[in-house]
Amino acid sequence: MSKKFQSLSDFILLLLCVSAIAFNFNIGKEENSRILYLEVASIIQNDKNTENTDIYTEFLKNYNSHGEEYYYSFIELNGYVDPILLLSDLVYSDNESKVALCTDVYYPVNNKVTLFGSICSDGTAYPIAATTSGIYTAGGHEVTEYSLDIQNQKLKLIKKYIMFFHKIGEKVNAISIGVIGDEKKIVSEEEFDKAYKEYENAETIYFKHLLNK
């Protein structure tokens, strides 16, 4: 009886060992796949070629960083002949790539590289991103989209949404303010969420070290 019990125990123990090995193998396989995906995504982002950047070559070559480490990136927006230069000394690591919390925005005007302004996101959880229509910054309760005002050589606010919270007694209410162009108004939470989703779906901008230029 004891031999049968021992054999059964040995068999159960063997099954448990096999299951554990298989489980760990699958976990390792999934983790390796995830790492590989992140590496491939990073390579795709960082090797993305933007054309017609020669106009910035001399500017970047002779840029006076005043001892600070700077990183750059090019983006293309619909409606602009040349790519837009983003130049930042406030970057942080996202996996093995660099993303920006704040950046200066440059664009050539009459063949002169011109500073249009600076933009910042609110915290490292919200890297600066872009779509083909605009550049995005965000925070926990705000999201902003910019383009460029070429005529006045400054950043152009496309839209900005901010959610405020106020307390009446024990009840906390949320109010969303939307600034769309020159218009400021109270907007629905759904409209705020839609704008925030645009930021989440935008492409994170990756930066390269200026010394590599």
N, C-alpha and C positions, 0 to 999 in steps of 0.2 A: 504493500500500500504506500509506504513511504517512498519507494523507488518511483512509483507512478507519479506521486505528488512532486518529487524532485524533478522528474522528466518534464512534467507540465510546467513547473516553475522555470526550468531552463528554457523551455520553448517560448514562454511568455516574455522572458527577459530578452531572448534573441529577437523577437518581434519588435519589442520596444527599442532596441539598439538600431535595428534596420530602419524603423520609422524615424528615429532621431537623426540618423545619417541622411536619409532622404529629405527630411524637413530642412536641415541645415544646408544641404546642397541646393535646394530650391531657393532658400533665402539668399544664399550667396550668388546664385545665378541671377535672381531678380535685382540684387544690389549692383552686380557687375553690369547688368543691362542698363540700370538707371544711370550709373556713372558714365558708361559709354555714350548713352543718349545725351547727357549733359555736356560731355566733351565734344561730341559731334556738333551739337547745337552751338557751342561756344566757337568752334572752328568756323561754322557757317557764318555766324555773326561777324567775327573778326576778319574773315577773309572776303567779306562782301566788298566788291569793288565799286567805287563811285567815280564816274567819268568827269572830265573837265575840271579837275582840281588844281591844274597847273597855276591858275591865277593866285593861289595861296602859297605857292612854293617859296618865293622870296620872303614873304611875310613870316612864315613859320621858321624859315632858316635864320632870320635875323630877329626873331621875337625875343624881347628882353624880359626874362622871367623873374628878374630881381632875386635870383637865388632860390626861387620856389620851383618845385617839380610840377610841370604842367602836362596835361594829357589832352588829346584832340580827337575829334570825330567829325565825319562829314555826313550830312543827311540831305535828302532830296525831297522837296515839297512841290506839289502841283502848282503851276503858275509862275515858277521862278526859273530863269534861264540857267543860272549857275547853282551848284550845290551850296549848302549853308555850312559854315564852319562853326563847330562848338569847341571851346577851349576852356579847360577847367583845371584848377589846382585843388579841388575838393572832391576827390574820387575815393571809392572804397571797393573792396573786393567782393565780387559776386561769383562764387565758385572760383574759377581761375581767371576770370575776366574783371575788368575795371568798369564800374558804372559811376555816374555822377550824382551828387546831391545838389550841386549848384554848377552853373556854367555861364560863360560869356557867349554871346551869339554874334557872329560876324557874317557880313555879306559884302560883295564888291559893288561899289557905286562909282560909276565913271572910272572903272579899272583900279579903284583904290579900295583896299580891304577896310571896311568900316565897322566899328563896334555899334551894334544896335541896342544893346542892353544886356542885363543879367537876369537869370531866372533861378529859382531854388524850389526844391521840394521840401516837405516838412518831415525829415527823418529818413534813416537809411532803409526803411521798409518800402520807400516810394522812390525808386530811381527815375530819373528823367527819361521820358519815352517819346515816341513820335509815330504818327501815321503819315500818309501822303498829304494830309490836309493841315497838320499843325503839330506843334511841339507841346508836350504835356508835362505839367508838374502836379503833384498831389500830396495829400496828407490824410490823416485819419478822418477828417470831416470836411475836406475841401478838394476841389479838382479844378485845374485851369488849363486852357488851351490857348496857345499863342501862334501868330504868324508874323510876318514882317511888313511894316509900312515903309516901302521903298522911298516914297516921295519925301517923307519926313525923317527918314533914316532912324527909325526907332521900332521897338517891338509893338505889335498890334495885338490887343486883347480880343480874342474871338469870343470866349465865354469863360465865366468863372462861377463856380457854385460853392457856397459855404453853408454848412449846417450849424445852427446855434441851438443851445439848450437853455431853457429857463424853467425855474421851479415855482409853482404856485401851490402853496401848502405842501402836501406830500406828493403832488403830481408833477412829473417832469415832462415838459413838452418840447418838441423839436420843431424848429422853423428853418426852412431852407431859403436862402437868398440867392437869386441868380442874376448875374450881370452878363447880358448878351449884347455885345457891341456897346452902344451908349445907353442901353436901357437897363434899369435895375428894378427887379420885382421879386415878390415872394412866389416861390415855385413849389410844386408838389414834391413829396418825397420820391415819387416815382420818376420825376424828371431829374432829380438829383442822382438817383441810382442809375439812370440811363447814362448820364454824363460820366459817372464813375466807372461804369462798365466799359465805356469807350477807352478810358485810361488803362484799365486792366487788359484790354485786348490790343492796346498799342504795342509797338515793338520797342523793347528796352534798348537804349542807346549804349553801345560799348565803345570804350575809349582806348587809344593807344598812347604810349609814352612819347612825348614830343621829341625826345632824344633819338628815337628810332626813325624820325622823319628824314 
